[in-house]
Amino acid sequence: MAAGARQIGAEIYRRTRVTDIKPLPSGEWEVVTERGNIICEHVVNSAGSYCEVVGSWSGLNVPIANMLHHYVITEPLQEIIDLPKELPVVRDPYSNSYLREEANGLLVGPYETATAHVCWGGAPPAWDFESELVPAELDRLMPWLEKATERLPLVGKTGVKSVISGAITHTPDGVYLSGPAPGVRNYWMHCGASIGIAHGAGAGTYLAQWMVHGQAEINMREFDPRRFGNWATKQYTQAVAIEDYQHMYYCYAPAEQQQAGRGLRTSTLYTQLARQGAQFSQVFGWERPRWYSPSGVGERFSWVRSNWWQPVREEALAVRERVGIMDLSTFAKYEVSGADAFEFLQRICANRVPAKNGGIVLTHLLTPAGYIESEMTITRLAPDRFYLLSAAVAQLHDKDQLEWRKRPGERVSIADVTDDYGVLVLAGPRAREVLSVTTAEDLSSAEFRWLTAKESAVAGVSAVRLLRVNYVGELGWELHIPMA
């Protein structure tokens, strides 16, 4: 790969340590090395086990943990030598291992569970660490090697030739980081790959396309580093990465999630909803109610009809036939203000921005090639003030999309107010009846039309943002209320 890069003009400086990365007023980056500095338009953090340290130079939170991983290579086996074809790679949930042919022997790489831990006590490797390997801890592998022998008896027929043990980077969700770093221009993450070189060529190709053309030929959102916010602390990352490592070959049932690192972000209704039997899923660090268990029994995850089916049916019927209230405080929320706010939004949005106060529009942000980059709801509060709503997982992504579309000199301010407002969705045929008891606002369709908004007092709380919109399919309003 290095030889191919050199053939098309790349310069590679081996044994050259980078000590800092500095943003320049021009928008370029200065990479400080022990052999001189390099000025570049784009910088890619592909620093492996050091990516967290390198990211910190630019104020970036890089959620990776260096997990200790081993694999064992056996002595050569005549049965392997005699095979006419190479054996396929096997991933085996029973032994929690991958098994494959290697140098006329067999290779076994266990993902042990109870003894899994991060390297160096969770600290980054020392700068002078370059052997790439650490002392092996063979005893902890024995239960898994014994299971691998049950699965592939040839493993136990010969001796161990070598044990390789070293750091392997894990993100909290097991998917590597590839794409723009949050909040900075032309800084790209490309690290945290627990599978390693097997992803290398494809990952590099698609990141290069993204950098050059503004998008790749495949959807890269799954790898976008902005899927983690600052809520992904070091403590959270290590706890969840260990669980991810232990579950490398565990098959999660639909909607099942890891349990480590939960409860990071909650609305102020969390405790009240939990007492009422709410079963939560984690979305961008938030605990969001999925359904309510009348008996208080938690979800029994299943590949067939689970224990949520009947309660969810009753919830859906309640909203369809009567009325329901839902906590959707997890929405990403922004305020765009300033003398040029209307012209700015009108320029960057695919749909027309409301020209009258109280108007609401659902719109998209597009790439230069016309592909959909983001979807958001825009409410016009005043000629120079707009309230934008987006998906919870898009909080950092869409903030970047807005900031990066600003032109020099545009008088526009963009504020992330996600944590400032809670959101209740009131929906169902009786929604108007319920809401009218709590507010003096005229809620008739003639006075409060679909896709309009008003600020009103509701249940004694002043300046609640009432949006006549919802995605349930029934009559309803969104109530945007100060989170407190």
N, C-alpha and C positions, 0 to 999 in steps of 0.2 A: 504493500500500500504506500509506503514511503517512497519507494522507487518510482511508482506511478505518479505520485504527486510531484516529484522532482522533474519528471519528464515534461510536465506541463507548466513548469515555471515556479513551483513552490520552493521556498528556502526553508530548510530545517536546521535549527541550531541545537545540537545535542549537548548535554551536560551544561545547560545554561539556565540558571535559576532565576525565576521571576520573583521580585520582592514587593512590587506594588503596581496598581493600575489606577491612573489618574484621569478624570474627565477634563477636557480642555474647553475653553470658551467657544471654540469653533464647532463643537459637537463631536470632535474626534476623541480618541483615547490615546494616552501615553502609557505604554507598557514599560515598566522599569525593570531592567535585567542587570545581571552582574557583568555583562559584556556590552553595555550600552542600552539606550532607550529606543523604542520603536513607536512611531506614530501611525495609528491605523484608524480607518473609518469604523470598522466592526471589531469587536473582541468576543471570543468564544471561550467560556470557562469549561474546559474539558480536563479539569485537574484531578479527576479520579478521587482517591481518598482525601485529597487536599482541597476539593472543590468548596467545602464549607469555609475554609480559611481564605481562599482566594476571593470568594464572594463577599466576605466580611470587609475586605478593603474598599468595596463600593457600597457598603451599608446594606448588603443583601442577606436575607435569611435563606440558607440553603438546607432544606430538610433531608439530610442523609445520615445514616449510621453505618459505620464500618463493622460489619458482622464477621466474626471468625468462621471461616469455612475450610473444610478438609476434603480432599479426595485421595483415594488409595489406588495404587497401581500394582497389580500382581506380577509375579514372575511369568515368563512366557509359558504357554500351554500348547501342547502338541495338537490338541483338538481345535484350537483357534488357528494354528499354522496350517492345518489340513483343510480348513474351510475354503471353498472356491470363491465365496463372496464375503465382503466385510459385514459384520453384524450391524443391525440398526441400533440407534440409541433407544434405550428403554427408560421411560419415567414410571417409577413404581411407587404408588401410594402406600403399599404394604410396608416396604422398608424405608419409605420416605427418601428415596435415593434415585439418582440417575445411574444407569449402568451402560457401558459401551465397551467395544473393543479398543485396545490401546497397545501398540507395540508388541503384537502377538500375545498379549495378555488381556486382562480385563481391568477396567477402571470403574470404581464405585465411589460416588459422591453423596454421602448422607446429609440430610438436613435434620440433624438431631433436634429434639424438642426440649425436654426438661433442662438440658445443659447449655442451650444456645445462649450466647452472650456477645456483646460488642467488644471490639479490640481496644486495647490501651485504656480500659476503664471509661470509654466514651470520649476520650480526648483525641484530637487529630494526631496522626503520626508525626514524630519529630522530623525536623527539616533534614537531618542527616540520615534518615532511614531510607535506604534504597535497595535493600536486599529483596524486598517485596514478599518475603516469607517470614513466618514467625514459628517458634517451637511448636511441634505437633502435640496434641493432647489425645493420644490414641485411645485411652481407656474410655473416654466418653462416647466414642464411636461404636464400641463393641456391640451393644444391643442392636444397632442398625446394621452392622456388618453381618451379624448372625442372621437377621431377617433377609438380607440380600443373598446370603448363602442358601437360604430356603428357596428363594425365588429363582436363583441361578446357581445350581450346585457346583459348577466349575469354579466359582469364587473360592470355595473352601478346599479345593483340591491342590492348591499350590501356595507358595509363600508370598509375602508382601515384598515387592521390590522397592517401592518408595511411597512416602506419605507427603503430600503437598498441603501446606496449611498457610493461609494468608487472609488478608482483609478483602471482603467483597462488599461493595456499597449497596445499601438498600434504602429506598424511600419508604414512607409510611404505607403506600398502597402497592409497592412492588413494581411500579412502572417508572421507567427512567424519566429524567427531566430533559426536555429538548424543546427549545423555543425561547422567546423573548423573556428576559428577566423583568420582573414587575417594576414599573416606575422609572426606568431608564431607557434611553434610546440606543439602539445598535449594540446592546450587550446581550449575548445569547448564552443560555445554559445548555450544556450537552454532557451530562454526567449522571451518576446515580444508577447505572445499569447493573442490575444484579445478575443478568444473564451473560453480559460481557460481549466478547467479540462476535458471537453468533448474531447479534443485532447490528454490529458495527457498520458494515457497508451500506445497508439500507438506511439506517438512522442518519448516517452522514449525508447520503444522497438527498434525503427529504429535507434535512435542515438546510443544506446548500440551496435547494430550490426555494425554500421559505425566505432565506436571506436575500437571494437575488431577485426573485419575482414577487415577493410579498405573500406567497402562499405555496404550499406543496401540492403535488398531484393527488395526494391522499389527505384525508382529514387528520390533522395533527393535534386536535384539541385534547385527546387523551394524554398526550405527553407534555402539554403546556405547563411550564413551571408555575404559572399563575393560578394553578388549581390549589395551591397551598398559600395561606396567608401567614401573618406573624403569629397567629394562634398555634401554628405548627412549631412549638418550641423544641428545644433540645431534648427535654424530658419526654415530651409527647413523641417525638420522632423515634427515640431509642425504644420506648415501650412498644410502640406499634410496629416498628421494624422487626423487633424480636418476634412478635406474634406473626408477622408476615413470613418471616424466615421459617418459623415452626410449621406454618401452614402452606409451605411451598406446594405440596401436592394434595392439600385438602380441597375438596370440592364444595364450595359454598352453595347452599340452596338459594333460590330466588329471594332477594331482599335481605339475606343474611349478611351481617357485617362483623368485623372484628370488634371485640369488646374493650380492648385497651385504648386508653386515651379518649375516653368519652366525657361528655359534660363540659366541654371547653367554652361553648357559646350557647347561651340560653336566653329566651325572651323572659320578661318579668312575670309571665304566666306559667312558667315551666313547672314550678312546684304544685300549683293549683291543678294543672292539667294532669300531672303525674298522679295526684291523689284520685283523680277521676278515671284512672286506668289507661292513660295515654301510653301507647307503645311508640317509641321514638326511633328514627333513623338519623344518621349523621350526614349532614350536607354542608360542605365547606366549613366544617368545625361546629356548625349549629346542630342542636338537638331539635328535630322537627317532628311533630306528631304524625304518625302514619295511620293509626286507627286506635280505637278504644276498646279495651277488654272489660266487659261488664263484670266478670268474675274476678278481675285482677290478675288472672293467670297470664304470664308473658307469652310471647309468640312462640309457637312450636313450628319452626321452619321445616318446610317439606317440599318435595317435588310434586306432590299431589295437592288436593285441596287442604289448606292449612286451617288452623283454628281461628284465623281472622275472617274466614269467608262469610259466616252468618252475621257477625257484628258489622262488617263493612256493608253488607247488603242492607241492613237496617239503617245504617247511616245514610247511604245513598237514597233510600226510599224516603227518609225523613226530610232530606233537602228537596227531593223532587216533589213531595206531596205537602210538606209543611214548611219548615224553616230550620236552618242550621247555622252555626257560627264556627269559623275556623281560624286558627292562629297561623298566619303566613308572614310573621315578622322577619323571616329569613330573606325576603326580597332584598336585592342590592338596590340602594337608593342614592340618588345624587341630586344636588341643586345646581343648576346652571344659571348664572346671573351676569348682569353687566349690560352696558349700552349696546353691544353687538350680539347679545345672546340669541335674539330671534334670527338674525341673518346667519349666524354661525350654525344653528341647528337646521335652518332651512337649507343650507348648503350641503351639510353632511348627511342628511336623512333622505331615504328613498321616498317617503311619503311627505305630504304637505304638513308643516307644523301649524298648529291652531293659530288663527289670526285674531281670535277673540279670547278674552280672559275666561277661564273655566273650561276651555276646550281640551279634549283628550284625543290623542291619536296613538295608534299602534304602528310602529315603523321599524325599519331595518337600517343598519349601517352596512354598506357594501365595500368590497375590495375594489381596487381600480378595474379589475376584470369583470366586475358585476356579481361576484359571489357574495353570499350572505355572511357577514362577519359577526353581527350582533343583532338582537331583537330587543326592543325596549318600548315602554309606554311613556309618553310625554304629556304632562299636564301643564297648561299655561296658567300660572298663578297671577302674573302681572306682565306688562309688556317687556319687562327686562328680567323676569324671574320664572324659571321653569323647574318642574319636579319630574325626575326621570326614574323609572323603575325597570329593573332587569333581574335576571335569574340569580339566585344565591351564589352558584358556582362561578358566575361571571363577574364577581365584584371587582377583582383586580384587573381582569382582562378588559372589561368595558370602561373602567376608569382610564386605562391606557388608550383605548380606542378614541375616547373623547379628547384627552390631552394631546395626543399625537396629531389630531386633525386641526388643531388650532393653528392659525397663520400668524406670523410675526405682526405684532401691532394690534391684533384683535382684542377688543376690550371684553374679555370673557373670563369669568371665574367659575371653576368646577370644584364643588365640595362633595366629598363622600359623607353622606349623613345616614348610612346604613344602621349604625348603632343608636342613632338619635330617635328613630321612629319605630314603634311596633305597628303591626298591621293585623286587623281583624277583617275577615270576609263574612258578611252576613248575606245569606242567599236562600232562596226558596220562595214559593208563592205568597207566603205570609211575611216576607222580609219587610215590606213597607209598613205593615201593621205593627210589627215589633219596633222598628226604628222610629216610627212616628210618636210612640209613647215617650221616647227619650230626647226628642228635639222639637223645637218650634218651627223648624224649616219645613216649607211646603214640599212634600216628597212626591206630588203627583207627576205623572209623565209630562203634563203640559208645562209645569214649572221646573222640573228636574229631569231633563231629557237624558237618554242614553248617550254615553261618551261625553258627559260634562261633569264638572266638579265644583264644589262649593266648600268654603270654610265655615263651619257652624259649631255651636255648642251642642254637645251630646252628653247626656247623663251628667250634666254639671261640669264637664271638661270643655274649656273654651278652645276655639281654633282647631277643632278636629277636621282634618282634610277628608271630605266625603267624596269618593269617586264612584260615579254610577257606571261601574264596569266590573265584570268578573268573568272567570273562565269555567264556571260550573254549568252554564247553560240555562240558568233560571234567573228570575228577577233578583237583583242583589246590588250591594254596595261594598266597596272597600273603605274601611275606616282606618285612616293613618293618624296615629295618636303618639304623642311623646312617650318614649319607651318607659319612662318612670311611671 
